[in-house]
Amino acid sequence: MSYIIKRTGSRVITFIVVISLIFFLARSTGTDPFERYLSEDPRIPLAQIQRLRARFGLDKPLHMQYLDFIKNTLQGEFGYSLYYKRPVFDKVMECLPWTLFLLSISIILSTIISFVVGVYFAWKRGTKTDILGTNFCMFIRSTPHFWLGMILLLVFAYYYPIFPLFGARTPGIHYANTFEYIKDILYHATLPLATLLLRQVGMYILYMRNSTVEVLGEDYMVTAKAKGVPAWSLMFHHAARNAMLPMVTVTAMRFGFMVNGAILTETVFSYPGTGRLIYTAITNDDFFLLQGAFFIVSITVLAANLIADMICGWLDPRIKI
Amino acid sequence: MTEQKLVVSRTRMRFNQLISGAREFASVYMRSKPGLLGLAILFFFIFTAVFAPFISPYNPYTRVDRPLRPPSNKYILGTNDIGQDIFSELIYGTRVSLTIGFLAALCTVVIGTLVGVVSGFLGGSVDEVLMRFTDVIMILPNIPLLILLMAIFGRQSYFIMILAISITGWTGTARMVRSSTLSIKERAYVEASKAIGAGEGHIILKHILPNVSPLIMATMIYQVAGAMMSEAGLSFLGLGDPSTKSWGMVLHYAQTSGGWYANQGYPAWWWIVPPGLLIALTVASLVLIGQTMEEIINPRLRRR
């Protein structure tokens, strides 16, 4: 229990430090949010600007503004999107489910696939299958997410128009039943999912393979072999089980990395998730949307990582120090 | 007089030691096929970057022909949506991508080493606080953080991009340097040097840094790969400097101008495929080099 509290505490404190740094960095550039967007417009009278500044609390001293900022952020108030003319929180929350959908499915599938394939490569280590396979993985993990997405788009949406070019569902369609709806969503998600899956699998197969190869040298493997355990059981019951632990830890550490991938992939496929939202925020110079999206995505990642941490602690009690 | 001579000869001895160490490292490295392959690819790209004006057939910043011409003898990789030669664009792009990769990696490693050595050497509550902080920063998704930093500092400048990449990317290096500082700190010669009365600065400069430096070099190679990936991603999202061309920028224009699919229904594959392949090749070569260096430094990693 104290382990969980400690972990949560360090995350909350670090997050507050990070958002504080962002607040002060943003203000250290010399302008407050109003000057950034309004000062160049001569049509707005000075009195009006003063009134607005007072209304948003920008006439207070910096430390009071900072306290307000922290208070608001912790209460989930991330400001107002200048582009969408809506609260940032609402807009990000509207997009977050799509990203979570892509991420959760790709994480589950990639873990299963790389588990099986990684163990298989470790079993066949040194053979042609292993060498070809690991080199292919090496190549895939060296490619940028967005490029992989563009290539899939090029092949499976232009040259062989099997999958749609963009979006998360067919616009303007009325679904007869839930099944149709799910089918349409999966159809649209195939290429983005494939992009994320390929990248993650390319990485984790290598992890799983190397971690299994390491386990193969342990004494208990020799013992198991000597007592006549069949080969498949040897691989999956003895080697893979022990090789899995580092994999789980790596997965927990990598949520942030996966979010990076999702952002780039969503941009390529115009998928209506948080990544696409961040891209819109960049192109429209919408600082508060960008900031809010970062905060919410970070909180999500930190929470997911905390859960993964607890699972790790439950799988391997030695970690709990 | 004699003392001065002694100092000189001691420096020379150190230097000789360094040279022989490097020579030994090189001779082990040369035996690794993947390592050599990685080095060959990297040198090829560095060569291209240095001699870009002599290699590229056209000026990448001027219009040379009609837009979106497919590859031909005249234009090896065709032209883009405003009629610039893509092959020349990519050759010049090598410069930008590699420079940002190496500079950002250098800054990243400096910050990481600083945090790692301080944390590992001082220990105690400083270590605890720094490492907790590092752990959480490590988990945070770095692309949104990078974008936010670039938006704060004023975007679309490569200087800011390098700064932002190093501010967000130092965590892995810090962790590694810390753990190796911890193990070096406990070794007998450090103990001996402490017993003679050496100060903390002396121990850090003369014992810890020289011993972690091979590890730092290997980490730096990985950081170059990571920084190049970040640069490509940020440029792709439109945060690159629009007045220069990097590989990520080429892909950014291919994506945003719509040229790659508006070519009368025939996508301009020659605009999309090559830049990504170049990024992948460079990153893969850096990973190969990094792995080989790691195996030499830490022989336990050598498998089979």
HADDOCK unambig.tbl for C-alpha pairs under 7 A between the chains (distance, minus, plus):
assign (segid A and resid 10 and name CA) (segid B and resid 132 and name CA) 6.37 0.50 0.50
assign (segid A and resid 11 and name CA) (segid B and resid 136 and name CA) 6.12 0.50 0.50
assign (segid A and resid 14 and name CA) (segid B and resid 133 and name CA) 5.84 0.50 0.50
assign (segid A and resid 14 and name CA) (segid B and resid 136 and name CA) 6.59 0.50 0.50
assign (segid A and resid 26 and name CA) (segid B and resid 152 and name CA) 5.35 0.50 0.50
assign (segid A and resid 138 and name CA) (segid B and resid 284 and name CA) 6.91 0.50 0.50
assign (segid A and resid 139 and name CA) (segid B and resid 280 and name CA) 6.66 0.50 0.50
assign (segid A and resid 139 and name CA) (segid B and resid 284 and name CA) 6.46 0.50 0.50
assign (segid A and resid 142 and name CA) (segid B and resid 280 and name CA) 4.71 0.50 0.50
assign (segid A and resid 142 and name CA) (segid B and resid 283 and name CA) 5.47 0.50 0.50
assign (segid A and resid 142 and name CA) (segid B and resid 284 and name CA) 5.47 0.50 0.50
assign (segid A and resid 143 and name CA) (segid B and resid 276 and name CA) 6.68 0.50 0.50
assign (segid A and resid 143 and name CA) (segid B and resid 279 and name CA) 6.64 0.50 0.50
assign (segid A and resid 143 and name CA) (segid B and resid 280 and name CA) 4.49 0.50 0.50
assign (segid A and resid 144 and name CA) (segid B and resid 229 and name CA) 6.50 0.50 0.50
assign (segid A and resid 147 and name CA) (segid B and resid 276 and name CA) 5.77 0.50 0.50
assign (segid A and resid 253 and name CA) (segid B and resid 139 and name CA) 5.85 0.50 0.50
assign (segid A and resid 254 and name CA) (segid B and resid 139 and name CA) 6.94 0.50 0.50
assign (segid A and resid 256 and name CA) (segid B and resid 139 and name CA) 5.51 0.50 0.50
assign (segid A and resid 256 and name CA) (segid B and resid 140 and name CA) 5.17 0.50 0.50
assign (segid A and resid 256 and name CA) (segid B and resid 141 and name CA) 3.75 0.50 0.50
assign (segid A and resid 256 and name CA) (segid B and resid 142 and name CA) 6.97 0.50 0.50
assign (segid A and resid 257 and name CA) (segid B and resid 141 and name CA) 5.77 0.50 0.50
assign (segid A and resid 259 and name CA) (segid B and resid 141 and name CA) 6.12 0.50 0.50
assign (segid A and resid 260 and name CA) (segid B and resid 141 and name CA) 6.05 0.50 0.50
assign (segid A and resid 260 and name CA) (segid B and resid 142 and name CA) 6.92 0.50 0.50
assign (segid A and resid 260 and name CA) (segid B and resid 143 and name CA) 5.50 0.50 0.50
assign (segid A and resid 279 and name CA) (segid B and resid 237 and name CA) 6.56 0.50 0.50
assign (segid A and resid 290 and name CA) (segid B and resid 148 and name CA) 6.47 0.50 0.50
assign (segid A and resid 291 and name CA) (segid B and resid 148 and name CA) 6.45 0.50 0.50
assign (segid A and resid 294 and name CA) (segid B and resid 144 and name CA) 5.59 0.50 0.50
assign (segid A and resid 294 and name CA) (segid B and resid 145 and name CA) 6.62 0.50 0.50
assign (segid A and resid 298 and name CA) (segid B and resid 140 and name CA) 5.83 0.50 0.50
assign (segid A and resid 298 and name CA) (segid B and resid 141 and name CA) 6.67 0.50 0.50
assign (segid A and resid 301 and name CA) (segid B and resid 140 and name CA) 6.75 0.50 0.50
